[in-house]
Amino acid sequence: QVHLEESGGGLVQPGGSLRLSCAASEAIPRPYNMGWFRQVPGKERERIADITDGGDTYYIDSVRGRFTIFRDNDKNILYLQMNNLRPEDTAVYYCNLQRVYLPDLWGRGTQVSVSS
């Protein structure tokens, strides 16, 4: 069973930056799409960025221009570069992998806290 593990979360001041990583425990046959979600207590998990197997990207409005999703297919790692962080970006961030005809895979999440 392939596992995903996020890392790179932490506490940062408003305006700061973090880079999240999501590593797979083993090589994953392509094609597959990947994405980042986030969740705050009491709210539903929210999709914030996707990247297709071909490299096309999608962002929700609130992060577009500040966050960048990218992937290293050789290393099976997904990244999320987060710049100009705001307090409202505080959440647990999860990575997600989507394959046709197979269940989605999820990591266990990494906490991002933006506060002065």
C-alpha positions in Angstrom: 0.0 0.0 0.0 1.4 3.3 -1.1 1.6 6.0 1.6 1.8 9.8 1.2 3.6 11.9 3.9 3.5 15.7 4.1 6.2 17.8 5.6 7.3 21.4 5.8 4.5 22.8 7.9 5.2 25.1 10.9 4.6 28.5 12.4 5.3 31.6 10.3 4.6 35.3 10.5 2.2 37.0 8.1 4.0 37.7 4.9 6.3 34.8 5.3 6.9 31.7 3.2 6.8 27.9 3.6 7.3 25.1 1.2 5.3 21.9 1.8 6.4 18.6 0.4 4.4 15.3 -0.1 6.5 12.2 -0.6 5.2 8.9 -1.8 6.5 5.8 0.0 7.2 4.1 -3.4 7.2 4.8 -7.1 3.7 5.3 -8.4 2.8 4.3 -12.0 1.6 7.2 -14.1 -0.6 8.8 -15.0 -2.0 10.4 -11.8 -3.0 13.9 -10.8 -2.2 15.4 -7.4 -3.5 18.2 -5.3 -3.3 20.1 -2.0 -6.3 20.5 0.4 -6.6 22.3 3.7 -8.9 22.1 6.6 -9.7 24.2 9.6 -11.6 22.9 12.7 -15.3 22.9 12.1 -15.1 23.3 8.3 -14.9 21.0 5.3 -11.7 20.1 3.7 -11.0 22.6 0.9 -9.2 21.9 -2.3 -6.7 24.7 -3.0 -4.5 23.6 -5.8 -4.2 20.7 -8.3 -1.6 19.6 -10.8 -2.4 17.1 -13.6 -0.1 14.4 -14.8 0.8 16.7 -17.7 1.6 19.6 -15.4 -1.5 21.7 -15.8 -2.3 23.6 -12.6 -5.4 24.9 -10.9 -5.7 27.3 -7.9 -8.6 28.7 -5.9 -8.8 32.4 -6.1 -7.6 33.1 -2.5 -4.2 31.4 -3.1 -3.6 32.2 -6.8 -0.5 34.3 -7.2 0.8 33.4 -3.8 1.0 29.6 -3.9 2.7 27.4 -6.5 2.1 23.7 -6.9 4.7 21.6 -8.7 5.8 18.0 -8.8 9.0 16.0 -9.3 7.8 12.9 -11.1 11.2 11.2 -10.9 11.2 11.4 -7.1 7.4 11.1 -6.6 7.2 14.3 -4.6 4.6 17.0 -4.7 5.4 20.5 -3.5 3.4 23.6 -2.5 5.4 26.8 -2.3 3.4 29.3 -0.2 4.4 32.9 -0.2 2.9 36.0 1.4 1.1 33.9 3.9 -1.9 35.3 5.7 -3.5 34.3 9.0 -6.5 32.9 7.1 -4.1 30.3 5.5 -3.8 28.7 8.9 -5.0 25.1 8.5 -3.9 21.5 8.3 -2.7 20.9 4.8 -3.2 17.5 3.1 -1.9 16.1 -0.2 -4.0 14.0 -2.4 -3.3 11.7 -5.3 -5.9 10.7 -7.9 -5.8 7.8 -10.2 -8.4 6.4 -12.6 -10.3 3.4 -11.3 -8.4 3.5 -8.0 -9.2 5.1 -4.6 -7.6 8.5 -3.9 -4.6 8.5 -1.6 -4.3 11.0 1.2 -1.5 12.0 3.5 -2.0 12.5 7.2 -1.6 16.3 7.0 0.8 19.0 8.2 -0.1 22.0 10.3 0.5 25.5 9.0 0.0 28.3 11.4 0.4 32.0 10.3 0.5 34.4 13.3 2.5 37.3 14.6 
